[in-house]
């Protein structure tokens, strides 16, 4: 007898929230990300100061410093977008948010803009991780092999979930 309560496997494409150069997670100069303590994913070195929604879903966390945002897809996958490294120390300076916790968003919606030049000067790095934080749902993760991605257009991650 089939288990009628078992969720079927789904596949989600996570679009790039940034335009920029792709960096392997293992090469991020921050142990929390490079050792995948928050989860697996990929990072971008942005060339533009804009972040767009990589998936359809809901904003589940938006830090008051506007340097990071958490999104839950309509299928339950949770994605953290972290702008730069040690940018929390900027206390929101150079960031502008366009959404709030609880907002429903569509892939490509503008979430945050940031002053790229200011972050390059005042933060440890502009490298920006995109992390799947509930990896226990993931059965397969395919990472883009592109060197350069465009926000809202380039597929960054293809994720199968249970």
Chimera marker file (.cmm) of the C-alpha trace (Angstrom):
<marker_set name="trace">
<marker id="1" x="0.000" y="0.000" z="0.000" r="1" g="1" b="0" radius="0.5"/>
<marker id="2" x="1.333" y="3.419" z="-0.941" r="1" g="1" b="0" radius="0.5"/>
<marker id="3" x="1.897" y="6.020" z="1.736" r="1" g="1" b="0" radius="0.5"/>
<marker id="4" x="-0.596" y="8.696" z="0.686" r="1" g="1" b="0" radius="0.5"/>
<marker id="5" x="0.861" y="11.189" z="3.173" r="1" g="1" b="0" radius="0.5"/>
<marker id="6" x="4.375" y="11.194" z="1.706" r="1" g="1" b="0" radius="0.5"/>
<marker id="7" x="5.300" y="14.444" z="-0.017" r="1" g="1" b="0" radius="0.5"/>
<marker id="8" x="6.472" y="13.976" z="-3.563" r="1" g="1" b="0" radius="0.5"/>
<marker id="9" x="9.933" y="15.106" z="-4.582" r="1" g="1" b="0" radius="0.5"/>
<marker id="10" x="10.031" y="18.562" z="-6.170" r="1" g="1" b="0" radius="0.5"/>
<marker id="11" x="12.675" y="20.400" z="-8.156" r="1" g="1" b="0" radius="0.5"/>
<marker id="12" x="13.306" y="24.104" z="-7.671" r="1" g="1" b="0" radius="0.5"/>
<marker id="13" x="15.510" y="26.421" z="-9.652" r="1" g="1" b="0" radius="0.5"/>
<marker id="14" x="17.128" y="29.134" z="-7.559" r="1" g="1" b="0" radius="0.5"/>
<marker id="15" x="17.889" y="32.127" z="-9.767" r="1" g="1" b="0" radius="0.5"/>
<marker id="16" x="20.809" y="34.379" z="-9.019" r="1" g="1" b="0" radius="0.5"/>
<marker id="17" x="19.802" y="37.232" z="-6.699" r="1" g="1" b="0" radius="0.5"/>
<marker id="18" x="22.914" y="39.166" z="-7.847" r="1" g="1" b="0" radius="0.5"/>
<marker id="19" x="24.752" y="40.063" z="-11.025" r="1" g="1" b="0" radius="0.5"/>
<marker id="20" x="28.395" y="39.180" z="-10.665" r="1" g="1" b="0" radius="0.5"/>
<marker id="21" x="31.106" y="36.558" z="-10.569" r="1" g="1" b="0" radius="0.5"/>
<marker id="22" x="30.416" y="33.080" z="-9.149" r="1" g="1" b="0" radius="0.5"/>
<marker id="23" x="32.538" y="31.911" z="-6.189" r="1" g="1" b="0" radius="0.5"/>
<marker id="24" x="32.527" y="28.376" z="-4.782" r="1" g="1" b="0" radius="0.5"/>
<marker id="25" x="31.192" y="28.234" z="-1.232" r="1" g="1" b="0" radius="0.5"/>
<marker id="26" x="34.435" y="26.561" z="-0.140" r="1" g="1" b="0" radius="0.5"/>
<marker id="27" x="36.341" y="29.663" z="-1.355" r="1" g="1" b="0" radius="0.5"/>
<marker id="28" x="34.345" y="32.204" z="0.697" r="1" g="1" b="0" radius="0.5"/>
<marker id="29" x="36.792" y="33.891" z="3.104" r="1" g="1" b="0" radius="0.5"/>
<marker id="30" x="34.593" y="33.248" z="6.159" r="1" g="1" b="0" radius="0.5"/>
<marker id="31" x="34.592" y="29.880" z="7.964" r="1" g="1" b="0" radius="0.5"/>
<marker id="32" x="30.865" y="29.980" z="8.741" r="1" g="1" b="0" radius="0.5"/>
<marker id="33" x="30.128" y="29.926" z="5.017" r="1" g="1" b="0" radius="0.5"/>
<marker id="34" x="33.153" y="28.047" z="3.601" r="1" g="1" b="0" radius="0.5"/>
<marker id="35" x="32.657" y="25.186" z="6.068" r="1" g="1" b="0" radius="0.5"/>
<marker id="36" x="28.915" y="25.231" z="5.278" r="1" g="1" b="0" radius="0.5"/>
<marker id="37" x="27.926" y="25.643" z="8.920" r="1" g="1" b="0" radius="0.5"/>
<marker id="38" x="24.735" y="27.468" z="7.862" r="1" g="1" b="0" radius="0.5"/>
<marker id="39" x="24.162" y="25.224" z="4.856" r="1" g="1" b="0" radius="0.5"/>
<marker id="40" x="25.362" y="24.631" z="1.326" r="1" g="1" b="0" radius="0.5"/>
<marker id="41" x="25.038" y="26.936" z="-1.618" r="1" g="1" b="0" radius="0.5"/>
<marker id="42" x="27.132" y="29.231" z="-3.760" r="1" g="1" b="0" radius="0.5"/>
<marker id="43" x="28.454" y="32.778" z="-3.506" r="1" g="1" b="0" radius="0.5"/>
<marker id="44" x="28.569" y="35.763" z="-5.826" r="1" g="1" b="0" radius="0.5"/>
<marker id="45" x="30.966" y="38.686" z="-5.993" r="1" g="1" b="0" radius="0.5"/>
<marker id="46" x="28.430" y="41.339" z="-7.082" r="1" g="1" b="0" radius="0.5"/>
<marker id="47" x="29.178" y="43.866" z="-9.803" r="1" g="1" b="0" radius="0.5"/>
<marker id="48" x="25.910" y="45.764" z="-9.176" r="1" g="1" b="0" radius="0.5"/>
<marker id="49" x="24.238" y="46.868" z="-5.951" r="1" g="1" b="0" radius="0.5"/>
<marker id="50" x="20.900" y="45.131" z="-6.301" r="1" g="1" b="0" radius="0.5"/>
<marker id="51" x="19.379" y="41.956" z="-4.844" r="1" g="1" b="0" radius="0.5"/>
<marker id="52" x="16.305" y="40.329" z="-6.387" r="1" g="1" b="0" radius="0.5"/>
<marker id="53" x="14.196" y="37.405" z="-5.236" r="1" g="1" b="0" radius="0.5"/>
<marker id="54" x="15.697" y="34.138" z="-6.484" r="1" g="1" b="0" radius="0.5"/>
<marker id="55" x="12.415" y="32.216" z="-6.044" r="1" g="1" b="0" radius="0.5"/>
<marker id="56" x="8.702" y="32.712" z="-5.469" r="1" g="1" b="0" radius="0.5"/>
<marker id="57" x="7.915" y="32.627" z="-1.775" r="1" g="1" b="0" radius="0.5"/>
<marker id="58" x="7.720" y="34.574" z="1.461" r="1" g="1" b="0" radius="0.5"/>
<marker id="59" x="10.199" y="36.747" z="3.316" r="1" g="1" b="0" radius="0.5"/>
<marker id="60" x="10.711" y="34.882" z="6.597" r="1" g="1" b="0" radius="0.5"/>
<marker id="61" x="13.561" y="36.971" z="7.961" r="1" g="1" b="0" radius="0.5"/>
<marker id="62" x="14.842" y="40.440" z="7.134" r="1" g="1" b="0" radius="0.5"/>
<marker id="63" x="17.627" y="41.672" z="9.360" r="1" g="1" b="0" radius="0.5"/>
<marker id="64" x="17.158" y="45.254" z="10.603" r="1" g="1" b="0" radius="0.5"/>
<marker id="65" x="20.646" y="45.995" z="9.227" r="1" g="1" b="0" radius="0.5"/>
<marker id="66" x="19.331" y="44.988" z="5.759" r="1" g="1" b="0" radius="0.5"/>
<marker id="67" x="22.516" y="43.001" z="5.035" r="1" g="1" b="0" radius="0.5"/>
<marker id="68" x="20.729" y="39.631" z="4.874" r="1" g="1" b="0" radius="0.5"/>
<marker id="69" x="17.330" y="38.226" z="4.040" r="1" g="1" b="0" radius="0.5"/>
<marker id="70" x="15.721" y="34.806" z="4.440" r="1" g="1" b="0" radius="0.5"/>
<marker id="71" x="13.119" y="33.495" z="2.005" r="1" g="1" b="0" radius="0.5"/>
<marker id="72" x="10.958" y="30.355" z="2.105" r="1" g="1" b="0" radius="0.5"/>
<marker id="73" x="9.867" y="29.077" z="-1.292" r="1" g="1" b="0" radius="0.5"/>
<marker id="74" x="6.319" y="27.955" z="-1.940" r="1" g="1" b="0" radius="0.5"/>
<marker id="75" x="7.637" y="24.359" z="-1.609" r="1" g="1" b="0" radius="0.5"/>
<marker id="76" x="9.307" y="25.028" z="1.761" r="1" g="1" b="0" radius="0.5"/>
<marker id="77" x="12.941" y="25.466" z="0.697" r="1" g="1" b="0" radius="0.5"/>
<marker id="78" x="14.672" y="28.151" z="2.794" r="1" g="1" b="0" radius="0.5"/>
<marker id="79" x="17.282" y="30.411" z="1.213" r="1" g="1" b="0" radius="0.5"/>
<marker id="80" x="19.486" y="32.956" z="2.972" r="1" g="1" b="0" radius="0.5"/>
<marker id="81" x="20.999" y="35.788" z="0.933" r="1" g="1" b="0" radius="0.5"/>
<marker id="82" x="23.865" y="37.474" z="2.774" r="1" g="1" b="0" radius="0.5"/>
<marker id="83" x="25.291" y="40.664" z="1.229" r="1" g="1" b="0" radius="0.5"/>
<marker id="84" x="29.043" y="40.791" z="1.789" r="1" g="1" b="0" radius="0.5"/>
<marker id="85" x="30.944" y="39.533" z="4.820" r="1" g="1" b="0" radius="0.5"/>
<marker id="86" x="30.864" y="41.239" z="8.230" r="1" g="1" b="0" radius="0.5"/>
<marker id="87" x="28.410" y="43.770" z="6.785" r="1" g="1" b="0" radius="0.5"/>
<marker id="88" x="26.266" y="43.563" z="9.927" r="1" g="1" b="0" radius="0.5"/>
<marker id="89" x="28.812" y="46.019" z="11.396" r="1" g="1" b="0" radius="0.5"/>
<marker id="90" x="27.597" y="48.690" z="8.950" r="1" g="1" b="0" radius="0.5"/>
<marker id="91" x="24.285" y="48.859" z="10.898" r="1" g="1" b="0" radius="0.5"/>
<marker id="92" x="22.264" y="49.293" z="7.699" r="1" g="1" b="0" radius="0.5"/>
<marker id="93" x="24.419" y="52.091" z="6.289" r="1" g="1" b="0" radius="0.5"/>
<marker id="94" x="24.457" y="51.822" z="2.503" r="1" g="1" b="0" radius="0.5"/>
<marker id="95" x="21.472" y="49.409" z="2.310" r="1" g="1" b="0" radius="0.5"/>
<marker id="96" x="17.857" y="50.048" z="1.303" r="1" g="1" b="0" radius="0.5"/>
<marker id="97" x="15.132" y="47.436" z="1.708" r="1" g="1" b="0" radius="0.5"/>
<marker id="98" x="12.006" y="47.139" z="-0.416" r="1" g="1" b="0" radius="0.5"/>
<marker id="99" x="10.249" y="44.294" z="1.439" r="1" g="1" b="0" radius="0.5"/>
<marker id="100" x="9.473" y="43.263" z="4.997" r="1" g="1" b="0" radius="0.5"/>
<marker id="101" x="9.025" y="40.016" z="6.882" r="1" g="1" b="0" radius="0.5"/>
<marker id="102" x="5.824" y="38.306" z="5.810" r="1" g="1" b="0" radius="0.5"/>
<marker id="103" x="5.765" y="39.766" z="2.287" r="1" g="1" b="0" radius="0.5"/>
<marker id="104" x="4.999" y="37.359" z="-0.548" r="1" g="1" b="0" radius="0.5"/>
<marker id="105" x="7.438" y="37.750" z="-3.406" r="1" g="1" b="0" radius="0.5"/>
<marker id="106" x="7.968" y="36.535" z="-6.954" r="1" g="1" b="0" radius="0.5"/>
<marker id="107" x="11.299" y="35.598" z="-8.515" r="1" g="1" b="0" radius="0.5"/>
<marker id="108" x="12.883" y="38.766" z="-9.882" r="1" g="1" b="0" radius="0.5"/>
<marker id="109" x="11.229" y="41.174" z="-7.399" r="1" g="1" b="0" radius="0.5"/>
<marker id="110" x="13.636" y="43.811" z="-6.082" r="1" g="1" b="0" radius="0.5"/>
<marker id="111" x="14.452" y="43.086" z="-2.432" r="1" g="1" b="0" radius="0.5"/>
<marker id="112" x="17.437" y="45.264" z="-1.483" r="1" g="1" b="0" radius="0.5"/>
<marker id="113" x="19.778" y="47.795" z="-3.029" r="1" g="1" b="0" radius="0.5"/>
<marker id="114" x="23.219" y="48.489" z="-1.597" r="1" g="1" b="0" radius="0.5"/>
<marker id="115" x="26.151" y="50.822" z="-2.125" r="1" g="1" b="0" radius="0.5"/>
<marker id="116" x="28.703" y="48.476" z="-3.651" r="1" g="1" b="0" radius="0.5"/>
<marker id="117" x="31.575" y="50.959" z="-3.321" r="1" g="1" b="0" radius="0.5"/>
<marker id="118" x="30.880" y="51.628" z="0.340" r="1" g="1" b="0" radius="0.5"/>
<marker id="119" x="30.732" y="47.917" z="1.169" r="1" g="1" b="0" radius="0.5"/>
<marker id="120" x="34.015" y="47.295" z="-0.683" r="1" g="1" b="0" radius="0.5"/>
<marker id="121" x="35.662" y="49.926" z="1.539" r="1" g="1" b="0" radius="0.5"/>
<marker id="122" x="33.956" y="49.302" z="4.895" r="1" g="1" b="0" radius="0.5"/>
<marker id="123" x="33.300" y="45.548" z="5.011" r="1" g="1" b="0" radius="0.5"/>
<marker id="124" x="35.601" y="42.511" z="5.064" r="1" g="1" b="0" radius="0.5"/>
<marker id="125" x="34.476" y="41.425" z="1.596" r="1" g="1" b="0" radius="0.5"/>
<marker id="126" x="31.761" y="42.021" z="-0.975" r="1" g="1" b="0" radius="0.5"/>
<marker id="127" x="31.481" y="38.245" z="-1.587" r="1" g="1" b="0" radius="0.5"/>
<marker id="128" x="27.828" y="37.378" z="-0.964" r="1" g="1" b="0" radius="0.5"/>
<marker id="129" x="26.728" y="33.829" z="-0.052" r="1" g="1" b="0" radius="0.5"/>
<marker id="130" x="23.410" y="32.334" z="-1.157" r="1" g="1" b="0" radius="0.5"/>
<marker id="131" x="22.729" y="29.454" z="1.244" r="1" g="1" b="0" radius="0.5"/>
<marker id="132" x="20.069" y="26.767" z="1.562" r="1" g="1" b="0" radius="0.5"/>
<marker id="133" x="19.501" y="26.745" z="5.320" r="1" g="1" b="0" radius="0.5"/>
<marker id="134" x="17.204" y="23.718" z="5.578" r="1" g="1" b="0" radius="0.5"/>
<marker id="135" x="19.440" y="21.241" z="3.801" r="1" g="1" b="0" radius="0.5"/>
<marker id="136" x="17.675" y="18.310" z="5.471" r="1" g="1" b="0" radius="0.5"/>
<marker id="137" x="14.999" y="18.746" z="2.763" r="1" g="1" b="0" radius="0.5"/>
<marker id="138" x="17.536" y="18.518" z="-0.063" r="1" g="1" b="0" radius="0.5"/>
<marker id="139" x="18.067" y="15.250" z="-1.922" r="1" g="1" b="0" radius="0.5"/>
<marker id="140" x="20.133" y="16.714" z="-4.765" r="1" g="1" b="0" radius="0.5"/>
<marker id="141" x="21.937" y="20.036" z="-5.300" r="1" g="1" b="0" radius="0.5"/>
<marker id="142" x="23.341" y="21.078" z="-8.674" r="1" g="1" b="0" radius="0.5"/>
<marker id="143" x="25.431" y="24.247" z="-8.664" r="1" g="1" b="0" radius="0.5"/>
<marker id="144" x="25.887" y="26.507" z="-11.661" r="1" g="1" b="0" radius="0.5"/>
<marker id="145" x="29.175" y="26.163" z="-13.487" r="1" g="1" b="0" radius="0.5"/>
<marker id="146" x="28.784" y="29.653" z="-14.969" r="1" g="1" b="0" radius="0.5"/>
<marker id="147" x="31.557" y="32.140" z="-14.169" r="1" g="1" b="0" radius="0.5"/>
<marker id="148" x="29.268" y="35.203" z="-14.438" r="1" g="1" b="0" radius="0.5"/>
<marker id="149" x="25.561" y="35.386" z="-13.556" r="1" g="1" b="0" radius="0.5"/>
<marker id="150" x="22.788" y="37.939" z="-14.016" r="1" g="1" b="0" radius="0.5"/>
<marker id="151" x="20.210" y="38.685" z="-11.331" r="1" g="1" b="0" radius="0.5"/>
<marker id="152" x="16.771" y="37.242" z="-11.987" r="1" g="1" b="0" radius="0.5"/>
<marker id="153" x="17.918" y="35.405" z="-15.125" r="1" g="1" b="0" radius="0.5"/>
<marker id="154" x="20.772" y="32.973" z="-14.450" r="1" g="1" b="0" radius="0.5"/>
<marker id="155" x="20.041" y="29.639" z="-12.758" r="1" g="1" b="0" radius="0.5"/>
<marker id="156" x="22.336" y="29.483" z="-9.729" r="1" g="1" b="0" radius="0.5"/>
<marker id="157" x="21.176" y="26.253" z="-8.052" r="1" g="1" b="0" radius="0.5"/>
<marker id="158" x="18.881" y="23.413" z="-9.042" r="1" g="1" b="0" radius="0.5"/>
<marker id="159" x="17.539" y="21.743" z="-5.930" r="1" g="1" b="0" radius="0.5"/>
<marker id="160" x="15.555" y="18.531" z="-5.528" r="1" g="1" b="0" radius="0.5"/>
<marker id="161" x="13.692" y="18.315" z="-2.246" r="1" g="1" b="0" radius="0.5"/>
<marker id="162" x="11.803" y="15.567" z="-0.465" r="1" g="1" b="0" radius="0.5"/>
<link id1="1" id2="2" r="1" g="1" b="0" radius="0.2"/>
<link id1="2" id2="3" r="1" g="1" b="0" radius="0.2"/>
<link id1="3" id2="4" r="1" g="1" b="0" radius="0.2"/>
<link id1="4" id2="5" r="1" g="1" b="0" radius="0.2"/>
<link id1="5" id2="6" r="1" g="1" b="0" radius="0.2"/>
<link id1="6" id2="7" r="1" g="1" b="0" radius="0.2"/>
<link id1="7" id2="8" r="1" g="1" b="0" radius="0.2"/>
<link id1="8" id2="9" r="1" g="1" b="0" radius="0.2"/>
<link id1="9" id2="10" r="1" g="1" b="0" radius="0.2"/>
<link id1="10" id2="11" r="1" g="1" b="0" radius="0.2"/>
<link id1="11" id2="12" r="1" g="1" b="0" radius="0.2"/>
<link id1="12" id2="13" r="1" g="1" b="0" radius="0.2"/>
<link id1="13" id2="14" r="1" g="1" b="0" radius="0.2"/>
<link id1="14" id2="15" r="1" g="1" b="0" radius="0.2"/>
<link id1="15" id2="16" r="1" g="1" b="0" radius="0.2"/>
<link id1="16" id2="17" r="1" g="1" b="0" radius="0.2"/>
<link id1="17" id2="18" r="1" g="1" b="0" radius="0.2"/>
<link id1="18" id2="19" r="1" g="1" b="0" radius="0.2"/>
<link id1="19" id2="20" r="1" g="1" b="0" radius="0.2"/>
<link id1="20" id2="21" r="1" g="1" b="0" radius="0.2"/>
<link id1="21" id2="22" r="1" g="1" b="0" radius="0.2"/>
<link id1="22" id2="23" r="1" g="1" b="0" radius="0.2"/>
<link id1="23" id2="24" r="1" g="1" b="0" radius="0.2"/>
<link id1="24" id2="25" r="1" g="1" b="0" radius="0.2"/>
<link id1="25" id2="26" r="1" g="1" b="0" radius="0.2"/>
<link id1="26" id2="27" r="1" g="1" b="0" radius="0.2"/>
<link id1="27" id2="28" r="1" g="1" b="0" radius="0.2"/>
<link id1="28" id2="29" r="1" g="1" b="0" radius="0.2"/>
<link id1="29" id2="30" r="1" g="1" b="0" radius="0.2"/>
<link id1="30" id2="31" r="1" g="1" b="0" radius="0.2"/>
<link id1="31" id2="32" r="1" g="1" b="0" radius="0.2"/>
<link id1="32" id2="33" r="1" g="1" b="0" radius="0.2"/>
<link id1="33" id2="34" r="1" g="1" b="0" radius="0.2"/>
<link id1="34" id2="35" r="1" g="1" b="0" radius="0.2"/>
<link id1="35" id2="36" r="1" g="1" b="0" radius="0.2"/>
<link id1="36" id2="37" r="1" g="1" b="0" radius="0.2"/>
<link id1="37" id2="38" r="1" g="1" b="0" radius="0.2"/>
<link id1="38" id2="39" r="1" g="1" b="0" radius="0.2"/>
<link id1="39" id2="40" r="1" g="1" b="0" radius="0.2"/>
<link id1="40" id2="41" r="1" g="1" b="0" radius="0.2"/>
<link id1="41" id2="42" r="1" g="1" b="0" radius="0.2"/>
<link id1="42" id2="43" r="1" g="1" b="0" radius="0.2"/>
<link id1="43" id2="44" r="1" g="1" b="0" radius="0.2"/>
<link id1="44" id2="45" r="1" g="1" b="0" radius="0.2"/>
<link id1="45" id2="46" r="1" g="1" b="0" radius="0.2"/>
<link id1="46" id2="47" r="1" g="1" b="0" radius="0.2"/>
<link id1="47" id2="48" r="1" g="1" b="0" radius="0.2"/>
<link id1="48" id2="49" r="1" g="1" b="0" radius="0.2"/>
<link id1="49" id2="50" r="1" g="1" b="0" radius="0.2"/>
<link id1="50" id2="51" r="1" g="1" b="0" radius="0.2"/>
<link id1="51" id2="52" r="1" g="1" b="0" radius="0.2"/>
<link id1="52" id2="53" r="1" g="1" b="0" radius="0.2"/>
<link id1="53" id2="54" r="1" g="1" b="0" radius="0.2"/>
<link id1="54" id2="55" r="1" g="1" b="0" radius="0.2"/>
<link id1="55" id2="56" r="1" g="1" b="0" radius="0.2"/>
<link id1="56" id2="57" r="1" g="1" b="0" radius="0.2"/>
<link id1="57" id2="58" r="1" g="1" b="0" radius="0.2"/>
<link id1="58" id2="59" r="1" g="1" b="0" radius="0.2"/>
<link id1="59" id2="60" r="1" g="1" b="0" radius="0.2"/>
<link id1="60" id2="61" r="1" g="1" b="0" radius="0.2"/>
<link id1="61" id2="62" r="1" g="1" b="0" radius="0.2"/>
<link id1="62" id2="63" r="1" g="1" b="0" radius="0.2"/>
<link id1="63" id2="64" r="1" g="1" b="0" radius="0.2"/>
<link id1="64" id2="65" r="1" g="1" b="0" radius="0.2"/>
<link id1="65" id2="66" r="1" g="1" b="0" radius="0.2"/>
<link id1="66" id2="67" r="1" g="1" b="0" radius="0.2"/>
<link id1="67" id2="68" r="1" g="1" b="0" radius="0.2"/>
<link id1="68" id2="69" r="1" g="1" b="0" radius="0.2"/>
<link id1="69" id2="70" r="1" g="1" b="0" radius="0.2"/>
<link id1="70" id2="71" r="1" g="1" b="0" radius="0.2"/>
<link id1="71" id2="72" r="1" g="1" b="0" radius="0.2"/>
<link id1="72" id2="73" r="1" g="1" b="0" radius="0.2"/>
<link id1="73" id2="74" r="1" g="1" b="0" radius="0.2"/>
<link id1="74" id2="75" r="1" g="1" b="0" radius="0.2"/>
<link id1="75" id2="76" r="1" g="1" b="0" radius="0.2"/>
<link id1="76" id2="77" r="1" g="1" b="0" radius="0.2"/>
<link id1="77" id2="78" r="1" g="1" b="0" radius="0.2"/>
<link id1="78" id2="79" r="1" g="1" b="0" radius="0.2"/>
<link id1="79" id2="80" r="1" g="1" b="0" radius="0.2"/>
<link id1="80" id2="81" r="1" g="1" b="0" radius="0.2"/>
<link id1="81" id2="82" r="1" g="1" b="0" radius="0.2"/>
<link id1="82" id2="83" r="1" g="1" b="0" radius="0.2"/>
<link id1="83" id2="84" r="1" g="1" b="0" radius="0.2"/>
<link id1="84" id2="85" r="1" g="1" b="0" radius="0.2"/>
<link id1="85" id2="86" r="1" g="1" b="0" radius="0.2"/>
<link id1="86" id2="87" r="1" g="1" b="0" radius="0.2"/>
<link id1="87" id2="88" r="1" g="1" b="0" radius="0.2"/>
<link id1="88" id2="89" r="1" g="1" b="0" radius="0.2"/>
<link id1="89" id2="90" r="1" g="1" b="0" radius="0.2"/>
<link id1="90" id2="91" r="1" g="1" b="0" radius="0.2"/>
<link id1="91" id2="92" r="1" g="1" b="0" radius="0.2"/>
<link id1="92" id2="93" r="1" g="1" b="0" radius="0.2"/>
<link id1="93" id2="94" r="1" g="1" b="0" radius="0.2"/>
<link id1="94" id2="95" r="1" g="1" b="0" radius="0.2"/>
<link id1="95" id2="96" r="1" g="1" b="0" radius="0.2"/>
<link id1="96" id2="97" r="1" g="1" b="0" radius="0.2"/>
<link id1="97" id2="98" r="1" g="1" b="0" radius="0.2"/>
<link id1="98" id2="99" r="1" g="1" b="0" radius="0.2"/>
<link id1="99" id2="100" r="1" g="1" b="0" radius="0.2"/>
<link id1="100" id2="101" r="1" g="1" b="0" radius="0.2"/>
<link id1="101" id2="102" r="1" g="1" b="0" radius="0.2"/>
<link id1="102" id2="103" r="1" g="1" b="0" radius="0.2"/>
<link id1="103" id2="104" r="1" g="1" b="0" radius="0.2"/>
<link id1="104" id2="105" r="1" g="1" b="0" radius="0.2"/>
<link id1="105" id2="106" r="1" g="1" b="0" radius="0.2"/>
<link id1="106" id2="107" r="1" g="1" b="0" radius="0.2"/>
<link id1="107" id2="108" r="1" g="1" b="0" radius="0.2"/>
<link id1="108" id2="109" r="1" g="1" b="0" radius="0.2"/>
<link id1="109" id2="110" r="1" g="1" b="0" radius="0.2"/>
<link id1="110" id2="111" r="1" g="1" b="0" radius="0.2"/>
<link id1="111" id2="112" r="1" g="1" b="0" radius="0.2"/>
<link id1="112" id2="113" r="1" g="1" b="0" radius="0.2"/>
<link id1="113" id2="114" r="1" g="1" b="0" radius="0.2"/>
<link id1="114" id2="115" r="1" g="1" b="0" radius="0.2"/>
<link id1="115" id2="116" r="1" g="1" b="0" radius="0.2"/>
<link id1="116" id2="117" r="1" g="1" b="0" radius="0.2"/>
<link id1="117" id2="118" r="1" g="1" b="0" radius="0.2"/>
<link id1="118" id2="119" r="1" g="1" b="0" radius="0.2"/>
<link id1="119" id2="120" r="1" g="1" b="0" radius="0.2"/>
<link id1="120" id2="121" r="1" g="1" b="0" radius="0.2"/>
<link id1="121" id2="122" r="1" g="1" b="0" radius="0.2"/>
<link id1="122" id2="123" r="1" g="1" b="0" radius="0.2"/>
<link id1="123" id2="124" r="1" g="1" b="0" radius="0.2"/>
<link id1="124" id2="125" r="1" g="1" b="0" radius="0.2"/>
<link id1="125" id2="126" r="1" g="1" b="0" radius="0.2"/>
<link id1="126" id2="127" r="1" g="1" b="0" radius="0.2"/>
<link id1="127" id2="128" r="1" g="1" b="0" radius="0.2"/>
<link id1="128" id2="129" r="1" g="1" b="0" radius="0.2"/>
<link id1="129" id2="130" r="1" g="1" b="0" radius="0.2"/>
<link id1="130" id2="131" r="1" g="1" b="0" radius="0.2"/>
<link id1="131" id2="132" r="1" g="1" b="0" radius="0.2"/>
<link id1="132" id2="133" r="1" g="1" b="0" radius="0.2"/>
<link id1="133" id2="134" r="1" g="1" b="0" radius="0.2"/>
<link id1="134" id2="135" r="1" g="1" b="0" radius="0.2"/>
<link id1="135" id2="136" r="1" g="1" b="0" radius="0.2"/>
<link id1="136" id2="137" r="1" g="1" b="0" radius="0.2"/>
<link id1="137" id2="138" r="1" g="1" b="0" radius="0.2"/>
<link id1="138" id2="139" r="1" g="1" b="0" radius="0.2"/>
<link id1="139" id2="140" r="1" g="1" b="0" radius="0.2"/>
<link id1="140" id2="141" r="1" g="1" b="0" radius="0.2"/>
<link id1="141" id2="142" r="1" g="1" b="0" radius="0.2"/>
<link id1="142" id2="143" r="1" g="1" b="0" radius="0.2"/>
<link id1="143" id2="144" r="1" g="1" b="0" radius="0.2"/>
<link id1="144" id2="145" r="1" g="1" b="0" radius="0.2"/>
<link id1="145" id2="146" r="1" g="1" b="0" radius="0.2"/>
<link id1="146" id2="147" r="1" g="1" b="0" radius="0.2"/>
<link id1="147" id2="148" r="1" g="1" b="0" radius="0.2"/>
<link id1="148" id2="149" r="1" g="1" b="0" radius="0.2"/>
<link id1="149" id2="150" r="1" g="1" b="0" radius="0.2"/>
<link id1="150" id2="151" r="1" g="1" b="0" radius="0.2"/>
<link id1="151" id2="152" r="1" g="1" b="0" radius="0.2"/>
<link id1="152" id2="153" r="1" g="1" b="0" radius="0.2"/>
<link id1="153" id2="154" r="1" g="1" b="0" radius="0.2"/>
<link id1="154" id2="155" r="1" g="1" b="0" radius="0.2"/>
<link id1="155" id2="156" r="1" g="1" b="0" radius="0.2"/>
<link id1="156" id2="157" r="1" g="1" b="0" radius="0.2"/>
<link id1="157" id2="158" r="1" g="1" b="0" radius="0.2"/>
<link id1="158" id2="159" r="1" g="1" b="0" radius="0.2"/>
<link id1="159" id2="160" r="1" g="1" b="0" radius="0.2"/>
<link id1="160" id2="161" r="1" g="1" b="0" radius="0.2"/>
<link id1="161" id2="162" r="1" g="1" b="0" radius="0.2"/>
</marker_set>
